[in-house]
Amino acid sequence: MIEPLRQAFNKDFTEVKYRRLLQRLDALCGMHIDFRVSETPLFVPSSLMHTMETAGREIILQLISNASYKKASDRTIPDEFRVPTEDDHPLFVSVDFGITRDENGQLIPRLIELQGFPTLYAFQIVLSQQYKEVFGLPREATSLLDDLHLEDYFALLRRAILGDHDPANVVLLELDPLTQKTRPDFILTERACGIETVNIRDVIKDGRRLFYKKNNRQTRILCIYNRAIVDEIVKSRARLPFSFRDELDVEWAGHPNWFFRLSKFSLPFISHPAVPKTHFLSDVNGIPDDLQNWVFKPLYSFAGSGVVVSPTRADIDVIPANERHRYILQEKVDYGGIVETPYGGTKAEVRIMYIWLDSLRAVSNLVRMGRGKMMGVDFNKNMSWVGSSAGFYLR
């Protein structure tokens, strides 16, 4: 989207450089990365990047300051996963924007969704650095936000995850981490913070205390960087050694309740120019005639599961009345092919990543690119110049 950078990148691109990028990433992670990394970064005008950064902050603060919203969001937390001693605000927040054009042809962001859950905070910055080095991007091009530099970023991330604890007493907690596609991020987080990744099935509970095995010795867990997604725990029918409801002598680096509170459930409550019209299906009086301009989404789904773009009445009628509060109808965002590639215009979705310690700070971004009906992997199979990427702007 920064035309000179785009033209220079496309002109100088070679498959050799792209293979070097992938090889470097595999080497840095110590494993093969299973998800697709795009051949190209996204070049974002500074004004658009700052607009997204500001819009995301305004949306988050609007929700957090809304007492009636917080009360309404209580019902999103399943009783069996309601964790005590909730923090006043989320530690990690991500806000996803689709990039489209207004009636005057100007690039604008439109909110897709948000989540109060950690994303690829370690992997993404490594990906950005490798794009910059392999493809020789300008020195002033950066993916970091809020005037952060690389050392500042990792210092902030370590502070968020470790707090005041010894790294030996902090764990990244996940369900069956060796099988997760996000494992490269776990490895890089371990390296950045000096912590270990622990399978939630292997945690040891003794009263209010939790332990894990380190060098065949039980080691106390005092803080949990939680990456375990409730959907996966439920679907796998995993038998956990502790209950999320337990009163435990641990801190959470990212309190799990915010996973539910800041979710698709939030969208109908937000009033902001960047937010498309969104309604709970249970609140819709009469299905719109222009369903081709809407998207139908379950509140709690991942990687596009259950999402229907341009639904039919039959798609909606099949949902029982007592289940309709679990779905939303959202005005469709026409991303448009804003990125010029050898395969035609490609869509881009930008995730602004925040860390909230002393204040809510935008720290970096993550980009997904695609030409399919949706951004998920299943909709962009056998395509090139799509997948996981990073957004650069000129500082």
C-alpha distance (Angstrom), angle and dihedral (degrees) to the residues before:
residue distance angle dihedral
M1 . . .
I2 3.81 . .
E3 3.78 91.1 .
P4 3.84 100.7 -152.3
L5 3.82 91.7 49.1
R6 3.79 92.1 45.5
Q7 3.79 93.7 50.0
A8 3.81 93.0 46.3
F9 3.81 92.4 47.2
N10 3.80 94.3 48.9
K11 3.80 91.5 46.3
D12 3.82 94.4 50.2
F13 3.81 98.0 37.8
T14 3.80 117.7 120.7
E15 3.79 132.4 175.0
V16 3.81 87.6 -125.3
K17 3.82 90.4 62.9
Y18 3.79 91.2 46.5
R19 3.81 92.3 51.2
R20 3.80 88.3 48.6
L21 3.80 89.2 53.9
L22 3.80 91.8 52.7
Q23 3.80 92.8 44.7
R24 3.80 91.6 51.0
L25 3.79 92.0 49.3
D26 3.81 92.1 49.7
A27 3.81 90.2 48.6
L28 3.81 93.9 48.3
C29 3.81 91.6 48.2
G30 3.79 94.1 42.1
M31 3.80 90.7 -131.2
H32 3.78 141.7 62.0
I33 3.80 113.8 -83.9
D34 3.80 108.0 -127.6
F35 3.79 99.4 -165.5
R36 3.80 120.5 77.6
V37 3.79 118.2 -96.7
S38 3.80 113.5 -157.1
E39 3.78 121.8 -118.4
T40 3.78 89.9 -126.8
P41 3.78 140.9 44.6
L42 3.79 120.7 -136.0
F43 3.81 118.0 -106.7
V44 3.79 107.7 -147.1
P45 3.82 125.2 -169.9
S46 3.81 108.9 -116.0
S47 3.78 91.7 -122.7
L48 3.83 91.7 55.4
M49 3.80 93.0 47.0
H50 3.80 91.3 51.1
T51 3.82 90.3 46.0
M52 3.81 89.8 56.0
E53 3.80 92.1 44.7
T54 3.83 91.0 51.7
A55 3.82 95.3 42.0
G56 3.80 91.5 50.8
R57 3.80 91.8 50.2
E58 3.82 91.9 48.1
I59 3.82 91.6 49.5
I60 3.81 93.6 48.9
L61 3.81 94.3 46.8
Q62 3.80 91.6 45.6
L63 3.79 90.3 57.5
I64 3.81 96.7 41.7
S65 3.81 92.2 50.4
N66 3.82 93.0 48.6
A67 3.81 106.7 95.2
S68 3.81 93.1 -173.4
Y69 3.79 90.3 52.8
K70 3.79 92.3 50.4
K71 3.79 90.0 50.5
A72 3.81 91.1 48.7
S73 3.79 91.2 48.8
D74 3.82 90.6 58.2
R75 3.77 87.8 84.3
T76 3.81 91.9 59.2
I77 3.82 92.4 68.4
P78 3.82 111.8 85.7
D79 3.79 111.2 -131.3
E80 3.81 92.1 -124.0
F81 3.83 91.3 55.5
R82 3.80 100.4 39.0
V83 3.80 105.5 124.4
P84 3.84 118.3 -153.8
T85 3.82 125.9 -125.4
E86 3.79 96.6 36.3
D87 3.81 118.3 -162.9
D88 3.80 120.4 -118.0
H89 3.78 91.7 -115.3
P90 3.81 138.5 8.5
L91 3.80 119.1 -87.8
F92 3.81 94.7 -149.7
V93 3.81 124.3 33.9
S94 3.80 131.7 172.4
V95 3.80 125.5 -166.7
D96 3.82 119.3 -165.4
F97 3.79 121.5 -151.4
G98 3.78 129.4 -173.7
I99 3.80 112.3 -145.1
T100 3.79 114.5 -130.8
R101 3.79 139.4 146.8
D102 3.79 130.4 -101.0
E103 3.80 125.5 -134.7
N104 3.81 89.0 -81.5
G105 3.79 93.3 52.9
Q106 3.81 94.0 -107.3
L107 3.80 118.4 143.3
I108 3.81 112.4 -109.3
P109 3.83 135.5 170.8
R110 3.80 122.8 -120.1
L111 3.78 120.8 -166.5
I112 3.80 115.4 -113.4
E113 3.80 99.5 173.8
L114 3.80 144.6 -47.8
Q115 3.78 136.1 -139.3
G116 3.79 136.7 -162.1
F117 3.79 92.7 -145.2
P118 3.81 134.0 95.6
T119 3.78 118.0 -93.5
L120 3.83 129.3 -172.6
Y121 3.80 96.3 -45.5
A122 3.82 94.5 154.1
F123 3.80 101.7 35.3
Q124 3.77 96.4 45.0
I125 3.78 96.2 59.8
V126 3.81 90.7 48.0
L127 3.81 89.8 50.8
S128 3.81 90.1 51.2
Q129 3.79 92.5 50.7
Q130 3.79 91.9 50.0
Y131 3.81 92.5 50.3
K132 3.78 88.2 52.4
E133 3.79 95.7 48.0
V134 3.82 100.4 39.8
F135 3.79 96.0 44.9
G136 3.80 96.7 35.6
L137 3.80 96.6 -123.3
P138 3.83 117.2 -172.5
R139 3.79 116.5 -80.1
E140 3.82 91.6 -119.9
A141 3.82 91.7 55.0
T142 3.81 110.3 103.3
S143 3.78 140.5 165.5
L144 3.81 93.6 -159.4
L145 3.80 119.2 101.0
D146 3.80 138.0 -151.2
D147 3.83 92.7 35.9
L148 3.80 91.3 -64.9
H149 3.78 121.7 156.6
L150 3.79 125.3 -157.5
E151 3.82 96.2 -93.5
D152 3.83 91.2 47.3
Y153 3.78 91.1 49.7
F154 3.79 95.6 53.6
A155 3.80 91.8 42.8
L156 3.81 89.3 54.3
L157 3.81 92.5 46.0
R158 3.81 91.7 50.0
R159 3.79 90.7 48.8
A160 3.80 91.2 50.6
I161 3.81 94.6 48.7
L162 3.81 101.4 35.4
G163 3.78 103.0 31.9
D164 3.81 105.8 178.7
H165 3.81 94.4 -31.3
D166 3.77 131.6 114.6
P167 3.84 107.0 -107.3
A168 3.83 88.8 -122.8
N169 3.82 88.2 67.5
V170 3.81 95.7 48.2
V171 3.81 122.3 80.2
L172 3.77 136.8 -174.4
L173 3.80 101.1 -130.9
E174 3.80 120.6 -152.5
L175 3.79 139.6 150.7
D176 3.83 110.2 -105.0
P177 3.82 92.9 -21.3
L178 3.81 95.0 -172.9
T179 3.82 89.9 66.4
Q180 3.82 97.4 46.2
K181 3.82 120.2 106.9
T182 3.80 87.6 -140.7
R183 3.80 91.2 62.5
P184 3.84 91.9 110.7
D185 3.81 87.3 64.7
F186 3.81 90.3 50.8
I187 3.80 91.0 53.2
L188 3.80 93.1 48.8
T189 3.82 91.1 45.8
E190 3.81 89.8 52.7
R191 3.79 89.5 51.9
A192 3.81 94.9 45.8
C193 3.80 96.2 45.9
G194 3.80 104.5 25.9
I195 3.82 92.6 -122.5
E196 3.79 133.1 128.2
T197 3.79 130.9 -120.9
V198 3.80 112.0 -124.1
N199 3.78 129.6 -166.9
I200 3.79 107.8 -123.4
R201 3.81 88.2 -135.7
D202 3.83 89.8 62.8
V203 3.81 99.2 53.1
I204 3.81 114.4 119.3
K205 3.82 118.9 -140.3
D206 3.80 124.0 -155.7
G207 3.78 111.4 173.3
R208 3.79 107.0 -60.2
R209 3.81 92.7 -16.1
L210 3.81 129.7 91.6
F211 3.80 127.0 -155.3
Y212 3.80 139.9 -178.4
K213 3.78 131.7 -162.2
K214 3.82 114.5 -100.3
N215 3.80 116.3 174.9
N216 3.82 87.8 -14.6
R217 3.80 91.2 -57.5
Q218 3.79 127.0 109.0
T219 3.80 109.2 -109.6
R220 3.78 123.7 -167.6
I221 3.82 118.9 -112.3
L222 3.80 110.4 -143.2
C223 3.80 99.4 161.8
I224 3.82 133.0 27.3
Y225 3.80 125.3 -154.0
N226 3.78 93.1 -159.2
R227 3.80 119.1 -146.4
A228 3.82 97.3 152.6
I229 3.80 110.8 118.3
V230 3.79 115.2 -145.4
D231 3.83 93.2 -140.7
E232 3.81 90.2 60.7
I233 3.80 93.1 46.0
V234 3.80 90.8 52.4
K235 3.81 95.6 43.7
S236 3.79 92.8 48.5
R237 3.82 91.3 47.2
A238 3.77 87.0 -135.8
R239 3.80 115.4 -173.7
L240 3.78 105.0 -135.9
P241 3.81 124.8 -154.0
F242 3.81 90.2 -135.1
S243 3.77 137.6 25.5
F244 3.78 122.6 -118.2
R245 3.81 85.6 -133.2
D246 3.81 92.8 61.3
E247 3.78 121.3 112.9
L248 3.80 98.1 -118.8
D249 3.78 133.9 178.6
V250 3.80 93.0 -124.1
E251 3.79 136.9 102.9
W252 3.79 123.0 -134.8
A253 3.81 120.9 -134.2
G254 3.75 90.2 -151.2
H255 3.81 109.9 11.9
P256 3.84 108.9 -121.1
N257 3.82 95.6 -134.0
W258 3.81 90.4 71.0
F259 3.80 89.3 64.0
F260 3.81 86.4 72.5
R261 3.80 100.3 33.1
L262 3.82 95.8 53.9
S263 3.77 102.2 46.7
K264 3.79 140.2 96.9
F265 3.81 84.9 -56.4
S266 3.82 87.2 72.6
L267 3.78 96.6 59.5
P268 3.84 100.7 82.2
F269 3.82 89.5 52.1
I270 3.82 96.7 55.8
S271 3.79 122.8 96.5
H272 3.81 108.8 -168.5
P273 3.83 136.4 124.5
A274 3.82 90.4 -118.5
V275 3.80 93.7 56.0
P276 3.83 119.9 89.0
K277 3.79 118.4 -139.2
T278 3.80 109.2 -77.1
H279 3.81 129.9 -179.6
F280 3.78 135.9 178.0
L281 3.78 106.4 -112.6
S282 3.81 88.2 -127.2
D283 3.83 89.3 60.3
V284 3.80 96.1 50.2
N285 3.80 110.9 108.9
G286 3.78 102.5 -161.0
I287 3.79 122.0 -2.5
P288 3.84 111.7 -98.0
D289 3.81 115.7 -103.1
D290 3.82 90.9 -138.1
L291 3.81 97.5 61.5
Q292 3.80 88.3 151.0
N293 3.82 85.6 75.2
W294 3.81 95.2 54.0
V295 3.81 140.2 73.1
F296 3.79 123.0 -142.6
K297 3.83 115.1 -147.5
P298 3.79 138.1 176.3
L299 3.81 109.6 -131.4
Y300 3.78 95.2 -124.4
S301 3.78 112.6 39.7
F302 3.79 134.2 116.2
A303 3.81 137.3 -149.4
G304 3.80 89.7 16.3
S305 3.80 94.9 -58.7
G306 3.80 110.8 164.6
V307 3.82 94.6 0.5
V308 3.82 114.3 136.1
V309 3.80 119.0 -163.5
S310 3.82 112.6 -153.2
P311 3.83 93.5 1.7
T312 3.77 124.8 -158.2
R313 3.78 125.4 -129.5
A314 3.79 87.5 -105.9
D315 3.83 89.7 59.7
I316 3.78 89.4 56.0
D317 3.81 100.1 36.5
V318 3.80 91.1 60.2
I319 3.84 90.7 66.0
P320 3.84 110.2 92.9
A321 3.80 116.7 -123.8
N322 3.82 92.4 -115.1
E323 3.83 90.7 55.4
R324 3.82 99.3 47.2
H325 3.79 93.8 93.7
R326 3.82 86.0 68.2
Y327 3.83 92.7 64.9
I328 3.78 137.6 62.3
L329 3.79 135.5 -155.8
Q330 3.80 110.5 -143.7
E331 3.77 128.3 -173.1
K332 3.81 106.7 -108.0
V333 3.79 117.6 -108.9
D334 3.79 112.4 -141.8
Y335 3.80 99.8 -146.3
G336 3.78 94.7 -175.3
G337 3.79 124.2 -159.8
I338 3.79 97.5 -73.6
V339 3.83 97.5 156.7
E340 3.79 115.9 76.1
T341 3.82 110.3 -137.7
P342 3.81 135.4 160.6
Y343 3.82 86.6 -100.0
G344 3.78 96.9 51.5
G345 3.77 133.8 -94.7
T346 3.80 114.3 -15.0
K347 3.81 127.6 -159.4
A348 3.78 122.7 -125.4
E349 3.79 134.0 -155.8
V350 3.80 118.5 -168.9
R351 3.80 124.1 -155.3
I352 3.81 114.1 -158.3
M353 3.81 108.9 -152.3
Y354 3.82 120.9 -148.6
I355 3.80 135.2 -171.0
W356 3.81 116.8 -161.0
L357 3.80 113.1 -157.8
D358 3.81 114.8 125.5
S359 3.79 88.7 -9.3
L360 3.79 138.5 -0.9
R361 3.82 106.1 -85.9
A362 3.77 129.8 -175.8
V363 3.80 103.6 -140.1
S364 3.79 110.4 169.7
N365 3.79 145.1 -24.7
L366 3.77 142.2 -119.0
V367 3.80 125.0 -153.3
R368 3.78 132.9 -155.6
M369 3.79 119.2 -165.9
G370 3.78 128.9 -167.1
R371 3.77 148.4 146.5
G372 3.80 97.2 -153.3
K373 3.78 128.8 99.1
M374 3.80 88.4 -89.5
M375 3.80 135.7 14.3
G376 3.81 97.5 -111.2
V377 3.80 121.7 111.4
D378 3.81 92.5 -111.2
F379 3.81 90.3 60.4
N380 3.82 95.4 49.7
K381 3.79 103.4 45.3
N382 3.80 119.7 149.8
M383 3.81 91.5 12.2
S384 3.80 130.7 126.4
W385 3.82 128.6 -143.6
V386 3.81 90.7 31.5
G387 3.81 134.3 102.0
S388 3.79 137.8 57.5
S389 3.79 114.9 0.1
A390 3.82 145.0 148.3
G391 3.78 133.7 -112.9
F392 3.82 119.9 -126.8
Y393 3.79 127.2 -167.5
L394 3.79 130.6 176.0
R395 3.79 112.7 -100.2
